[in-house]
Amino acid sequence: MGALEAYTEHLKLSLPWIETMAITAEKEYPIPDPDDDLKRELAFYTQALDAVSEGKAQVKKAGVAFTRPDDYFAEMVKSDDHMQRIRRELMKESLAIKASEDAKRQRELKKIGKKVQVEKIRERQQQKTKALDQISQLKRKRQNMSMADDDGGSGAYDDLFDVDVEDNVDDVPIKRSMKGKRADSKSKPTRTQRDKKYGFGGPKRNSRSNTFESTHEMREKPKSRIIGKKSKRLGKSRRHQKA
Amino acid sequence: MSTPTTSADEAAAKSTKPVVKNKQRVMLLSSRGTTYRHRHLMNDLEVLLPHCKKESKFDDKTKLFVINELADLNNCNNVMFFEAHAHTDLYLWLAKAPNGPSVKFHVQNVHTMDELHMTGNCLKGSRPLLSFDQSFDSKPQFALIKLLLTHTFGVPKGTRKSKPFIDHVFSFSILDGRIWFRNYQIVEKDPQSGGDFKKETTLVEIGPRFVLNPIKMFEGSFTGATLYENPNYVSTAAIRRQERSQEKLKRAS
């Protein structure tokens, strides 16, 4: 290890600080986990920032200008074109974030909307069952009434409600399956009848394969399609302009 | 007549005057077989370091010491040589030109200025501040590396094409036994008010980013006895070999 130190000594420049502007930190910037990007970058950043604060003082002491005046323009490391690209990229990023947030909100709203819809349907169902209940109750009451006094007292009740209860009950739609069962006098139509009514596509298989006839058919070869001339691909710069 | 003490001071001042200037010039070159990313990193460095001279690709894998002659031809006393292997790995040599010492690094995690969409920007050719981690002084090999880095990355005062203001800082930090490089722009919101400027100064990263893993140090420039060898360095070939054998085992089982 002696050689290392000797070489270090040999390479040391005995020059004023301003010639090299190298600053070694006096503090430690601990980074517990190198894979933790955020903390690592923060440590690097603070190290650099502290170096800048010290460096600025030293530069001033050496009598050298530090800050660039506002009216000093010169070529930069990144060209305007490059900076424009960066700005565009950042814009795109922020737009993407905004769009994703919007989509999230929409999804949330949709979820709420669905809930409301389900609630409404259930409410309607409840109302319907309630109404049916009332009707059946009424029917029972009327029956009882008519059984109790056959001397036409029921007419008064009929007048009270201005609806024909019996008819109304009949209007309640009955499920299709129930209908079919009830009308079992009608038997199922025959296969041929059903095919005629609903249509039968015919067997799907073998429809595209050759038959004896088709192979012996002498037909003209189909003319090859005229392929339309493709539009010419633009140069890179113009393609990018379009995008 | 002046007193003896003042004349001695004057003599001392006179004797130190010729060496006051920092004369560092860096030759920047690469081997053949660099990828686009390596090339872009080199371009970034060339833009950032006005005291460097870019040479054409060096096409010899064994006689690296020939580079010293090239450096001599270019009047350069530092060499930054990027060596690419198998179109994947990148190694960086930092060497003091004719007589050494030199260091070979493995360059990892390369992100060029172009790839990183960072908003920082600085004057082309302005001199950077160099910020080193405290741990550079903790070990002799790092102390030597620090000096080599100061010579190559520090732009000497009055370099041709350099700008008279300081608006960026190169930061070198040791983490994991490796040297991490960052480049920040110094942003001063209000340069006129001379108040507590620490509150006003912020940094914005410019790029590029890379990590240097020291492999070996040599006494000479690209030659000579080994000064230091990193015991923790595992060659990329060994890593790949292990990966492949593991893959085989996985497939066999």
Interface residues (C-beta under 8 A of the other chain):
Chain A: M1 A3 L4 E5 Y7 T8 L11 K12 L13 S14 L15 P16 I18 E19 T20 M21 A22 I23 T24 A25 E26 K27 E28 Y29 I31 P34 R40 A43 F44 Y45 Q47 A48 L49 D50 A51 V52 S53 G55 K56 V59 V64 A65 F66 T67 R68 Y72 A74 E75 M76 V77 K78 H82 M83 R85 I86 R87 E89 L90
Chain B: V19 V20 K21 N22 V47 L48 K96 G100 P101 M113 D114 H117 M118 T119 N121 C122 L123 K124 G125 S126 R127 P128 L129 L130 S131 F132 D133 Q134 S135 F136 D137 P140 Q141 A143 L144 K146 L147 L148 T150 H151 G154 P156 K157 K163 P164 F165 I166 D167 V169 S171 S173 L175 D176 W180 R182 Y184 I186 E188 P191 F197 K198 T201 T202 L203 I206 M217 E219 L227 Y228
